[in-house]
Amino acid sequence: MKREYNFSKLKELKNPYPGKKKAIGINLSPEVVDYFKGLAEETGVAYQKLIDLYLLDCAKKGKKLRMKWVA
C-alpha cells in the first residue's frame, strides 16, 4: 500500500441511487438489534441492511401484524 495517493485526477461521480433510500430514526429493542447483529455475523451482511430487507419483504407481501393484548 502506498503512503500517499493522488486523487487530483479523479472525476466526480453522481450518486446512482439518489432518493432510493430514506434515512429515519427508529427505536428498537436491544433484543431485536442483538438478533439482527447475530444474523449479520452469520451472513456477512450489515445488520441495518438485514432489518431493511426483512421489512421490505413484509411490505411486499403485505404482511399484517397480529397482536393480542392481554389485560
Helices and strands as residue ranges (DSSP letters): H 30-43, H 47-61
